[in-house]
């Protein structure tokens, strides 16, 4: 029973990571206008996408802290939809 709950939380975290990646890609900066800070924003978004993709690869069902962190990050950025 506990393993089923753990697997459900893991699958939910993977879904949340996918949604976060799609969201960041769709809302990312397209241009890189010098002097307007858009390059810095685009670079930060790129780094976040890399981190999320790495986390998706490295995440394991027993990573309870990481799964909880993903849930908090997801709720913060996507409003818990």
PDB file of N, CA, C and O in Angstrom:
ATOM      1  N   UNK A   1       0.825  -1.190   0.000  1.00  0.00           N
ATOM      2  CA  UNK A   1       0.000   0.000   0.000  1.00  0.00           C
ATOM      3  C   UNK A   1       0.871   1.256   0.000  1.00  0.00           C
ATOM      4  O   UNK A   1       0.632   2.168  -0.791  1.00  0.00           O
ATOM      5  N   UNK A   2       1.865   1.315   0.866  1.00  0.00           N
ATOM      6  CA  UNK A   2       2.762   2.472   0.922  1.00  0.00           C
ATOM      7  C   UNK A   2       3.528   2.610  -0.384  1.00  0.00           C
ATOM      8  O   UNK A   2       3.790   3.722  -0.842  1.00  0.00           O
ATOM      9  N   UNK A   3       3.885   1.483  -0.982  1.00  0.00           N
ATOM     10  CA  UNK A   3       4.612   1.523  -2.256  1.00  0.00           C
ATOM     11  C   UNK A   3       3.724   2.083  -3.367  1.00  0.00           C
ATOM     12  O   UNK A   3       4.208   2.812  -4.233  1.00  0.00           O
ATOM     13  N   UNK A   4       2.432   1.753  -3.352  1.00  0.00           N
ATOM     14  CA  UNK A   4       1.500   2.309  -4.338  1.00  0.00           C
ATOM     15  C   UNK A   4       1.391   3.823  -4.196  1.00  0.00           C
ATOM     16  O   UNK A   4       1.366   4.545  -5.192  1.00  0.00           O
ATOM     17  N   UNK A   5       1.328   4.301  -2.957  1.00  0.00           N
ATOM     18  CA  UNK A   5       1.253   5.742  -2.703  1.00  0.00           C
ATOM     19  C   UNK A   5       2.541   6.422  -3.169  1.00  0.00           C
ATOM     20  O   UNK A   5       2.512   7.503  -3.757  1.00  0.00           O
ATOM     21  N   UNK A   6       3.664   5.768  -2.894  1.00  0.00           N
ATOM     22  CA  UNK A   6       4.965   6.298  -3.305  1.00  0.00           C
ATOM     23  C   UNK A   6       5.052   6.372  -4.831  1.00  0.00           C
ATOM     24  O   UNK A   6       5.529   7.367  -5.377  1.00  0.00           O
ATOM     25  N   UNK A   7       4.597   5.337  -5.511  1.00  0.00           N
ATOM     26  CA  UNK A   7       4.623   5.322  -6.975  1.00  0.00           C
ATOM     27  C   UNK A   7       3.685   6.373  -7.559  1.00  0.00           C
ATOM     28  O   UNK A   7       4.002   6.997  -8.571  1.00  0.00           O
ATOM     29  N   UNK A   8       2.530   6.570  -6.925  1.00  0.00           N
ATOM     30  CA  UNK A   8       1.582   7.587  -7.387  1.00  0.00           C
ATOM     31  C   UNK A   8       2.198   8.983  -7.249  1.00  0.00           C
ATOM     32  O   UNK A   8       2.059   9.813  -8.147  1.00  0.00           O
ATOM     33  N   UNK A   9       2.871   9.242  -6.135  1.00  0.00           N
ATOM     34  CA  UNK A   9       3.523  10.532  -5.919  1.00  0.00           C
ATOM     35  C   UNK A   9       4.652  10.727  -6.934  1.00  0.00           C
ATOM     36  O   UNK A   9       4.851  11.832  -7.439  1.00  0.00           O
ATOM     37  N   UNK A  10       5.376   9.674  -7.226  1.00  0.00           N
ATOM     38  CA  UNK A  10       6.458   9.719  -8.212  1.00  0.00           C
ATOM     39  C   UNK A  10       5.901  10.035  -9.603  1.00  0.00           C
ATOM     40  O   UNK A  10       6.421  10.907 -10.299  1.00  0.00           O
ATOM     41  N   UNK A  11       4.852   9.328 -10.002  1.00  0.00           N
ATOM     42  CA  UNK A  11       4.233   9.565 -11.314  1.00  0.00           C
ATOM     43  C   UNK A  11       3.679  10.982 -11.406  1.00  0.00           C
ATOM     44  O   UNK A  11       3.777  11.620 -12.454  1.00  0.00           O
ATOM     45  N   UNK A  12       3.098  11.477 -10.317  1.00  0.00           N
ATOM     46  CA  UNK A  12       2.589  12.839 -10.288  1.00  0.00           C
ATOM     47  C   UNK A  12       3.737  13.843 -10.440  1.00  0.00           C
ATOM     48  O   UNK A  12       3.600  14.836 -11.154  1.00  0.00           O
ATOM     49  N   UNK A  13       4.853  13.588  -9.779  1.00  0.00           N
ATOM     50  CA  UNK A  13       6.013  14.476  -9.874  1.00  0.00           C
ATOM     51  C   UNK A  13       6.549  14.507 -11.306  1.00  0.00           C
ATOM     52  O   UNK A  13       6.931  15.570 -11.797  1.00  0.00           O
ATOM     53  N   UNK A  14       6.580  13.376 -11.968  1.00  0.00           N
ATOM     54  CA  UNK A  14       7.029  13.340 -13.363  1.00  0.00           C
ATOM     55  C   UNK A  14       6.074  14.142 -14.253  1.00  0.00           C
ATOM     56  O   UNK A  14       6.516  14.863 -15.147  1.00  0.00           O
ATOM     57  N   UNK A  15       4.779  14.016 -14.008  1.00  0.00           N
ATOM     58  CA  UNK A  15       3.794  14.791 -14.763  1.00  0.00           C
ATOM     59  C   UNK A  15       3.997  16.282 -14.519  1.00  0.00           C
ATOM     60  O   UNK A  15       3.962  17.085 -15.451  1.00  0.00           O
ATOM     61  N   UNK A  16       4.209  16.641 -13.255  1.00  0.00           N
ATOM     62  CA  UNK A  16       4.430  18.045 -12.918  1.00  0.00           C
ATOM     63  C   UNK A  16       5.692  18.577 -13.596  1.00  0.00           C
ATOM     64  O   UNK A  16       5.689  19.698 -14.106  1.00  0.00           O
ATOM     65  N   UNK A  17       6.751  17.804 -13.609  1.00  0.00           N
ATOM     66  CA  UNK A  17       7.976  18.220 -14.284  1.00  0.00           C
ATOM     67  C   UNK A  17       7.727  18.449 -15.766  1.00  0.00           C
ATOM     68  O   UNK A  17       8.196  19.435 -16.333  1.00  0.00           O
ATOM     69  N   UNK A  18       6.989  17.537 -16.395  1.00  0.00           N
ATOM     70  CA  UNK A  18       6.666  17.701 -17.815  1.00  0.00           C
ATOM     71  C   UNK A  18       5.891  18.994 -18.057  1.00  0.00           C
ATOM     72  O   UNK A  18       6.191  19.738 -18.991  1.00  0.00           O
ATOM     73  N   UNK A  19       4.899  19.256 -17.216  1.00  0.00           N
ATOM     74  CA  UNK A  19       4.101  20.473 -17.369  1.00  0.00           C
ATOM     75  C   UNK A  19       4.941  21.727 -17.143  1.00  0.00           C
ATOM     76  O   UNK A  19       4.778  22.722 -17.850  1.00  0.00           O
ATOM     77  N   UNK A  20       5.831  21.681 -16.167  1.00  0.00           N
ATOM     78  CA  UNK A  20       6.714  22.822 -15.921  1.00  0.00           C
ATOM     79  C   UNK A  20       7.626  23.074 -17.117  1.00  0.00           C
ATOM     80  O   UNK A  20       7.829  24.222 -17.512  1.00  0.00           O
ATOM     81  N   UNK A  21       8.169  22.024 -17.685  1.00  0.00           N
ATOM     82  CA  UNK A  21       9.053  22.159 -18.846  1.00  0.00           C
ATOM     83  C   UNK A  21       8.282  22.751 -20.023  1.00  0.00           C
ATOM     84  O   UNK A  21       8.776  23.664 -20.685  1.00  0.00           O
ATOM     85  N   UNK A  22       7.089  22.249 -20.288  1.00  0.00           N
ATOM     86  CA  UNK A  22       6.271  22.786 -21.378  1.00  0.00           C
ATOM     87  C   UNK A  22       5.940  24.250 -21.122  1.00  0.00           C
ATOM     88  O   UNK A  22       6.014  25.076 -22.032  1.00  0.00           O
ATOM     89  N   UNK A  23       5.577  24.568 -19.889  1.00  0.00           N
ATOM     90  CA  UNK A  23       5.237  25.947 -19.532  1.00  0.00           C
ATOM     91  C   UNK A  23       6.424  26.886 -19.743  1.00  0.00           C
ATOM     92  O   UNK A  23       6.274  27.953 -20.338  1.00  0.00           O
ATOM     93  N   UNK A  24       7.586  26.497 -19.262  1.00  0.00           N
ATOM     94  CA  UNK A  24       8.761  27.348 -19.408  1.00  0.00           C
ATOM     95  C   UNK A  24       9.157  27.511 -20.876  1.00  0.00           C
ATOM     96  O   UNK A  24       9.556  28.596 -21.298  1.00  0.00           O
ATOM     97  N   UNK A  25       9.047  26.449 -21.640  1.00  0.00           N
ATOM     98  CA  UNK A  25       9.376  26.544 -23.062  1.00  0.00           C
ATOM     99  C   UNK A  25       8.407  27.476 -23.791  1.00  0.00           C
ATOM    100  O   UNK A  25       8.819  28.248 -24.657  1.00  0.00           O
ATOM    101  N   UNK A  26       7.141  27.405 -23.444  1.00  0.00           N
ATOM    102  CA  UNK A  26       6.144  28.213 -24.149  1.00  0.00           C
ATOM    103  C   UNK A  26       6.160  29.671 -23.717  1.00  0.00           C
ATOM    104  O   UNK A  26       5.729  30.541 -24.474  1.00  0.00           O
ATOM    105  N   UNK A  27       6.647  29.952 -22.521  1.00  0.00           N
ATOM    106  CA  UNK A  27       6.650  31.330 -22.036  1.00  0.00           C
ATOM    107  C   UNK A  27       8.034  31.956 -22.076  1.00  0.00           C
ATOM    108  O   UNK A  27       8.234  33.056 -21.562  1.00  0.00           O
ATOM    109  N   UNK A  28       8.994  31.261 -22.687  1.00  0.00           N
ATOM    110  CA  UNK A  28      10.380  31.735 -22.713  1.00  0.00           C
ATOM    111  C   UNK A  28      10.576  32.947 -23.592  1.00  0.00           C
ATOM    112  O   UNK A  28       9.752  33.258 -24.452  1.00  0.00           O
ATOM    113  N   UNK A  29      11.669  33.616 -23.361  1.00  0.00           N
ATOM    114  CA  UNK A  29      12.040  34.785 -24.153  1.00  0.00           C
ATOM    115  C   UNK A  29      12.463  34.325 -25.545  1.00  0.00           C
ATOM    116  O   UNK A  29      13.294  33.428 -25.688  1.00  0.00           O
ATOM    117  N   UNK A  30      11.886  34.943 -26.558  1.00  0.00           N
ATOM    118  CA  UNK A  30      12.226  34.590 -27.931  1.00  0.00           C
ATOM    119  C   UNK A  30      13.422  35.399 -28.404  1.00  0.00           C
ATOM    120  O   UNK A  30      14.311  34.885 -29.081  1.00  0.00           O
ATOM    121  N   UNK A  31      13.428  36.660 -28.040  1.00  0.00           N
ATOM    122  CA  UNK A  31      14.511  37.524 -28.501  1.00  0.00           C
ATOM    123  C   UNK A  31      15.549  37.703 -27.409  1.00  0.00           C
ATOM    124  O   UNK A  31      15.339  37.343 -26.250  1.00  0.00           O
ATOM    125  N   UNK A  32      16.654  38.260 -27.810  1.00  0.00           N
ATOM    126  CA  UNK A  32      17.734  38.521 -26.871  1.00  0.00           C
ATOM    127  C   UNK A  32      18.202  39.949 -27.106  1.00  0.00           C
ATOM    128  O   UNK A  32      19.290  40.182 -27.634  1.00  0.00           O
ATOM    129  N   UNK A  33      17.372  40.892 -26.709  1.00  0.00           N
ATOM    130  CA  UNK A  33      17.673  42.300 -26.949  1.00  0.00           C
ATOM    131  C   UNK A  33      18.710  42.784 -25.946  1.00  0.00           C
ATOM    132  O   UNK A  33      18.524  42.658 -24.736  1.00  0.00           O
ATOM    133  N   UNK A  34      19.781  43.327 -26.450  1.00  0.00           N
ATOM    134  CA  UNK A  34      20.863  43.821 -25.610  1.00  0.00           C
ATOM    135  C   UNK A  34      20.368  45.012 -24.802  1.00  0.00           C
ATOM    136  O   UNK A  34      19.681  45.887 -25.330  1.00  0.00           O
ATOM    137  N   UNK A  35      20.712  45.043 -23.544  1.00  0.00           N
ATOM    138  CA  UNK A  35      20.384  46.172 -22.692  1.00  0.00           C
ATOM    139  C   UNK A  35      19.024  46.095 -22.043  1.00  0.00           C
ATOM    140  O   UNK A  35      18.696  46.950 -21.220  1.00  0.00           O
ATOM    141  N   UNK A  36      18.226  45.116 -22.376  1.00  0.00           N
ATOM    142  CA  UNK A  36      16.897  45.013 -21.789  1.00  0.00           C
ATOM    143  C   UNK A  36      16.786  43.858 -20.815  1.00  0.00           C
ATOM    144  O   UNK A  36      15.711  43.616 -20.266  1.00  0.00           O
ATOM    145  N   UNK A  37      17.854  43.155 -20.593  1.00  0.00           N
ATOM    146  CA  UNK A  37      17.852  42.074 -19.622  1.00  0.00           C
ATOM    147  C   UNK A  37      17.208  40.792 -20.119  1.00  0.00           C
ATOM    148  O   UNK A  37      17.092  39.825 -19.365  1.00  0.00           O
ATOM    149  N   UNK A  38      16.785  40.769 -21.381  1.00  0.00           N
ATOM    150  CA  UNK A  38      16.115  39.577 -21.885  1.00  0.00           C
ATOM    151  C   UNK A  38      17.075  38.419 -22.055  1.00  0.00           C
ATOM    152  O   UNK A  38      16.675  37.264 -21.911  1.00  0.00           O
ATOM    153  N   UNK A  39      18.324  38.699 -22.356  1.00  0.00           N
ATOM    154  CA  UNK A  39      19.307  37.616 -22.470  1.00  0.00           C
ATOM    155  C   UNK A  39      19.479  36.919 -21.127  1.00  0.00           C
ATOM    156  O   UNK A  39      19.542  35.691 -21.059  1.00  0.00           O
ATOM    157  N   UNK A  40      19.554  37.702 -20.069  1.00  0.00           N
ATOM    158  CA  UNK A  40      19.714  37.121 -18.735  1.00  0.00           C
ATOM    159  C   UNK A  40      18.511  36.272 -18.373  1.00  0.00           C
ATOM    160  O   UNK A  40      18.660  35.196 -17.795  1.00  0.00           O
ATOM    161  N   UNK A  41      17.319  36.747 -18.710  1.00  0.00           N
ATOM    162  CA  UNK A  41      16.103  35.986 -18.418  1.00  0.00           C
ATOM    163  C   UNK A  41      16.097  34.697 -19.225  1.00  0.00           C
ATOM    164  O   UNK A  41      15.795  33.629 -18.691  1.00  0.00           O
ATOM    165  N   UNK A  42      16.429  34.790 -20.502  1.00  0.00           N
ATOM    166  CA  UNK A  42      16.460  33.604 -21.359  1.00  0.00           C
ATOM    167  C   UNK A  42      17.482  32.590 -20.852  1.00  0.00           C
ATOM    168  O   UNK A  42      17.220  31.387 -20.861  1.00  0.00           O
ATOM    169  N   UNK A  43      18.631  33.064 -20.415  1.00  0.00           N
ATOM    170  CA  UNK A  43      19.660  32.168 -19.882  1.00  0.00           C
ATOM    171  C   UNK A  43      19.187  31.494 -18.599  1.00  0.00           C
ATOM    172  O   UNK A  43      19.436  30.305 -18.400  1.00  0.00           O
ATOM    173  N   UNK A  44      18.509  32.236 -17.727  1.00  0.00           N
ATOM    174  CA  UNK A  44      17.984  31.656 -16.490  1.00  0.00           C
ATOM    175  C   UNK A  44      16.935  30.593 -16.804  1.00  0.00           C
ATOM    176  O   UNK A  44      16.905  29.535 -16.175  1.00  0.00           O
ATOM    177  N   UNK A  45      16.069  30.884 -17.788  1.00  0.00           N
ATOM    178  CA  UNK A  45      15.055  29.907 -18.172  1.00  0.00           C
ATOM    179  C   UNK A  45      15.695  28.659 -18.765  1.00  0.00           C
ATOM    180  O   UNK A  45      15.250  27.543 -18.498  1.00  0.00           O
ATOM    181  N   UNK A  46      16.741  28.847 -19.573  1.00  0.00           N
ATOM    182  CA  UNK A  46      17.454  27.697 -20.133  1.00  0.00           C
ATOM    183  C   UNK A  46      18.054  26.831 -19.026  1.00  0.00           C
ATOM    184  O   UNK A  46      17.962  25.605 -19.070  1.00  0.00           O
ATOM    185  N   UNK A  47      18.665  27.474 -18.041  1.00  0.00           N
ATOM    186  CA  UNK A  47      19.244  26.733 -16.915  1.00  0.00           C
ATOM    187  C   UNK A  47      18.170  25.985 -16.132  1.00  0.00           C
ATOM    188  O   UNK A  47      18.376  24.847 -15.710  1.00  0.00           O
ATOM    189  N   UNK A  48      17.017  26.637 -15.941  1.00  0.00           N
ATOM    190  CA  UNK A  48      15.916  25.986 -15.230  1.00  0.00           C
ATOM    191  C   UNK A  48      15.420  24.775 -16.015  1.00  0.00           C
ATOM    192  O   UNK A  48      15.143  23.729 -15.428  1.00  0.00           O
ATOM    193  N   UNK A  49      15.308  24.907 -17.323  1.00  0.00           N
ATOM    194  CA  UNK A  49      14.879  23.778 -18.155  1.00  0.00           C
ATOM    195  C   UNK A  49      15.864  22.617 -18.053  1.00  0.00           C
ATOM    196  O   UNK A  49      15.458  21.458 -17.976  1.00  0.00           O
ATOM    197  N   UNK A  50      17.145  22.929 -18.053  1.00  0.00           N
ATOM    198  CA  UNK A  50      18.169  21.887 -17.911  1.00  0.00           C
ATOM    199  C   UNK A  50      18.048  21.202 -16.558  1.00  0.00           C
ATOM    200  O   UNK A  50      18.106  19.975 -16.472  1.00  0.00           O
ATOM    201  N   UNK A  51      17.878  21.994 -15.501  1.00  0.00           N
ATOM    202  CA  UNK A  51      17.741  21.418 -14.154  1.00  0.00           C
ATOM    203  C   UNK A  51      16.511  20.525 -14.054  1.00  0.00           C
ATOM    204  O   UNK A  51      16.574  19.437 -13.481  1.00  0.00           O
ATOM    205  N   UNK A  52      15.396  20.983 -14.610  1.00  0.00           N
ATOM    206  CA  UNK A  52      14.166  20.190 -14.559  1.00  0.00           C
ATOM    207  C   UNK A  52      14.321  18.895 -15.349  1.00  0.00           C
ATOM    208  O   UNK A  52      13.876  17.838 -14.903  1.00  0.00           O
ATOM    209  N   UNK A  53      14.948  18.974 -16.517  1.00  0.00           N
ATOM    210  CA  UNK A  53      15.167  17.770 -17.324  1.00  0.00           C
ATOM    211  C   UNK A  53      16.090  16.793 -16.603  1.00  0.00           C
ATOM    212  O   UNK A  53      15.849  15.585 -16.620  1.00  0.00           O
ATOM    213  N   UNK A  54      17.137  17.302 -15.974  1.00  0.00           N
ATOM    214  CA  UNK A  54      18.042  16.438 -15.198  1.00  0.00           C
ATOM    215  C   UNK A  54      17.309  15.795 -14.027  1.00  0.00           C
ATOM    216  O   UNK A  54      17.481  14.608 -13.749  1.00  0.00           O
ATOM    217  N   UNK A  55      16.499  16.584 -13.351  1.00  0.00           N
ATOM    218  CA  UNK A  55      15.746  16.063 -12.210  1.00  0.00           C
ATOM    219  C   UNK A  55      14.804  14.953 -12.664  1.00  0.00           C
ATOM    220  O   UNK A  55      14.648  13.941 -11.980  1.00  0.00           O
ATOM    221  N   UNK A  56      14.183  15.150 -13.815  1.00  0.00           N
ATOM    222  CA  UNK A  56      13.271  14.136 -14.358  1.00  0.00           C
ATOM    223  C   UNK A  56      14.001  12.818 -14.599  1.00  0.00           C
ATOM    224  O   UNK A  56      13.448  11.744 -14.364  1.00  0.00           O
ATOM    225  N   UNK A  57      15.239  12.904 -15.067  1.00  0.00           N
ATOM    226  CA  UNK A  57      16.040  11.699 -15.318  1.00  0.00           C
ATOM    227  C   UNK A  57      16.477  11.041 -14.011  1.00  0.00           C
ATOM    228  O   UNK A  57      16.447   9.817 -13.883  1.00  0.00           O
ATOM    229  N   UNK A  58      16.883  11.860 -13.045  1.00  0.00           N
ATOM    230  CA  UNK A  58      17.459  11.344 -11.805  1.00  0.00           C
ATOM    231  C   UNK A  58      16.432  10.957 -10.742  1.00  0.00           C
ATOM    232  O   UNK A  58      16.758  10.225  -9.807  1.00  0.00           O
ATOM    233  N   UNK A  59      15.197  11.441 -10.875  1.00  0.00           N
ATOM    234  CA  UNK A  59      14.185  11.222  -9.847  1.00  0.00           C
ATOM    235  C   UNK A  59      13.857   9.740  -9.683  1.00  0.00           C
ATOM    236  O   UNK A  59      13.742   9.004 -10.663  1.00  0.00           O
ATOM    237  N   UNK A  60      13.710   9.323  -8.447  1.00  0.00           N
ATOM    238  CA  UNK A  60      13.348   7.943  -8.110  1.00  0.00           C
ATOM    239  C   UNK A  60      12.118   7.969  -7.206  1.00  0.00           C
ATOM    240  O   UNK A  60      11.892   8.951  -6.500  1.00  0.00           O
ATOM    241  N   UNK A  61      11.318   6.896  -7.220  1.00  0.00           N
ATOM    242  CA  UNK A  61      10.093   6.871  -6.407  1.00  0.00           C
ATOM    243  C   UNK A  61      10.321   7.107  -4.913  1.00  0.00           C
ATOM    244  O   UNK A  61       9.418   7.585  -4.227  1.00  0.00           O
ATOM    245  N   UNK A  62      11.492   6.786  -4.405  1.00  0.00           N
ATOM    246  CA  UNK A  62      11.751   6.953  -2.968  1.00  0.00           C
ATOM    247  C   UNK A  62      12.360   8.312  -2.625  1.00  0.00           C
ATOM    248  O   UNK A  62      12.733   8.536  -1.473  1.00  0.00           O
ATOM    249  N   UNK A  63      12.469   9.218  -3.588  1.00  0.00           N
ATOM    250  CA  UNK A  63      13.011  10.563  -3.358  1.00  0.00           C
ATOM    251  C   UNK A  63      11.912  11.485  -2.821  1.00  0.00           C
ATOM    252  O   UNK A  63      11.489  12.418  -3.504  1.00  0.00           O
ATOM    253  N   UNK A  64      11.461  11.221  -1.609  1.00  0.00           N
ATOM    254  CA  UNK A  64      10.314  11.934  -1.049  1.00  0.00           C
ATOM    255  C   UNK A  64      10.541  13.445  -0.956  1.00  0.00           C
ATOM    256  O   UNK A  64       9.634  14.223  -1.251  1.00  0.00           O
ATOM    257  N   UNK A  65      11.725  13.860  -0.555  1.00  0.00           N
ATOM    258  CA  UNK A  65      11.999  15.293  -0.427  1.00  0.00           C
ATOM    259  C   UNK A  65      11.950  15.970  -1.797  1.00  0.00           C
ATOM    260  O   UNK A  65      11.344  17.031  -1.945  1.00  0.00           O
ATOM    261  N   UNK A  66      12.579  15.365  -2.787  1.00  0.00           N
ATOM    262  CA  UNK A  66      12.578  15.943  -4.136  1.00  0.00           C
ATOM    263  C   UNK A  66      11.160  15.999  -4.697  1.00  0.00           C
ATOM    264  O   UNK A  66      10.787  16.975  -5.348  1.00  0.00           O
ATOM    265  N   UNK A  67      10.373  14.961  -4.447  1.00  0.00           N
ATOM    266  CA  UNK A  67       8.990  14.933  -4.926  1.00  0.00           C
ATOM    267  C   UNK A  67       8.180  16.047  -4.271  1.00  0.00           C
ATOM    268  O   UNK A  67       7.380  16.702  -4.939  1.00  0.00           O
ATOM    269  N   UNK A  68       8.377  16.267  -2.986  1.00  0.00           N
ATOM    270  CA  UNK A  68       7.686  17.357  -2.284  1.00  0.00           C
ATOM    271  C   UNK A  68       8.157  18.710  -2.807  1.00  0.00           C
ATOM    272  O   UNK A  68       7.346  19.622  -2.969  1.00  0.00           O
ATOM    273  N   UNK A  69       9.444  18.854  -3.072  1.00  0.00           N
ATOM    274  CA  UNK A  69       9.981  20.105  -3.622  1.00  0.00           C
ATOM    275  C   UNK A  69       9.398  20.392  -5.003  1.00  0.00           C
ATOM    276  O   UNK A  69       9.064  21.536  -5.309  1.00  0.00           O
ATOM    277  N   UNK A  70       9.277  19.370  -5.827  1.00  0.00           N
ATOM    278  CA  UNK A  70       8.690  19.529  -7.162  1.00  0.00           C
ATOM    279  C   UNK A  70       7.248  20.011  -7.037  1.00  0.00           C
ATOM    280  O   UNK A  70       6.820  20.907  -7.764  1.00  0.00           O
ATOM    281  N   UNK A  71       6.506  19.413  -6.111  1.00  0.00           N
ATOM    282  CA  UNK A  71       5.110  19.801  -5.909  1.00  0.00           C
ATOM    283  C   UNK A  71       5.003  21.266  -5.491  1.00  0.00           C
ATOM    284  O   UNK A  71       4.148  21.993  -5.998  1.00  0.00           O
ATOM    285  N   UNK A  72       5.858  21.701  -4.577  1.00  0.00           N
ATOM    286  CA  UNK A  72       5.846  23.108  -4.144  1.00  0.00           C
ATOM    287  C   UNK A  72       6.200  24.039  -5.302  1.00  0.00           C
ATOM    288  O   UNK A  72       5.547  25.064  -5.496  1.00  0.00           O
ATOM    289  N   UNK A  73       7.217  23.692  -6.060  1.00  0.00           N
ATOM    290  CA  UNK A  73       7.644  24.504  -7.189  1.00  0.00           C
ATOM    291  C   UNK A  73       6.532  24.580  -8.241  1.00  0.00           C
ATOM    292  O   UNK A  73       6.265  25.643  -8.801  1.00  0.00           O
ATOM    293  N   UNK A  74       5.898  23.450  -8.496  1.00  0.00           N
ATOM    294  CA  UNK A  74       4.796  23.376  -9.461  1.00  0.00           C
ATOM    295  C   UNK A  74       3.645  24.283  -9.021  1.00  0.00           C
ATOM    296  O   UNK A  74       3.117  25.055  -9.822  1.00  0.00           O
ATOM    297  N   UNK A  75       3.260  24.187  -7.751  1.00  0.00           N
ATOM    298  CA  UNK A  75       2.146  24.998  -7.245  1.00  0.00           C
ATOM    299  C   UNK A  75       2.493  26.487  -7.294  1.00  0.00           C
ATOM    300  O   UNK A  75       1.625  27.319  -7.562  1.00  0.00           O
ATOM    301  N   UNK A  76       3.723  26.814  -7.043  1.00  0.00           N
ATOM    302  CA  UNK A  76       4.164  28.206  -7.079  1.00  0.00           C
ATOM    303  C   UNK A  76       4.102  28.772  -8.498  1.00  0.00           C
ATOM    304  O   UNK A  76       3.666  29.905  -8.699  1.00  0.00           O
ATOM    305  N   UNK A  77       4.536  27.985  -9.473  1.00  0.00           N
ATOM    306  CA  UNK A  77       4.645  28.485 -10.844  1.00  0.00           C
ATOM    307  C   UNK A  77       3.412  28.252 -11.704  1.00  0.00           C
ATOM    308  O   UNK A  77       3.164  28.998 -12.651  1.00  0.00           O
ATOM    309  N   UNK A  78       2.653  27.238 -11.385  1.00  0.00           N
ATOM    310  CA  UNK A  78       1.474  26.948 -12.207  1.00  0.00           C
ATOM    311  C   UNK A  78       0.170  27.033 -11.398  1.00  0.00           C
ATOM    312  O   UNK A  78      -0.889  26.636 -11.885  1.00  0.00           O
ATOM    313  N   UNK A  79       0.247  27.538 -10.195  1.00  0.00           N
ATOM    314  CA  UNK A  79      -0.950  27.751  -9.397  1.00  0.00           C
ATOM    315  C   UNK A  79      -1.688  26.513  -8.975  1.00  0.00           C
ATOM    316  O   UNK A  79      -2.868  26.576  -8.631  1.00  0.00           O
ATOM    317  N   UNK A  80      -1.010  25.387  -8.995  1.00  0.00           N
ATOM    318  CA  UNK A  80      -1.623  24.150  -8.532  1.00  0.00           C
ATOM    319  C   UNK A  80      -2.735  23.636  -9.411  1.00  0.00           C
ATOM    320  O   UNK A  80      -3.629  22.936  -8.936  1.00  0.00           O
ATOM    321  N   UNK A  81      -2.694  23.977 -10.699  1.00  0.00           N
ATOM    322  CA  UNK A  81      -3.780  23.544 -11.588  1.00  0.00           C
ATOM    323  C   UNK A  81      -3.823  22.057 -11.777  1.00  0.00           C
ATOM    324  O   UNK A  81      -4.682  21.551 -12.498  1.00  0.00           O
TER     325      UNK A  81
END
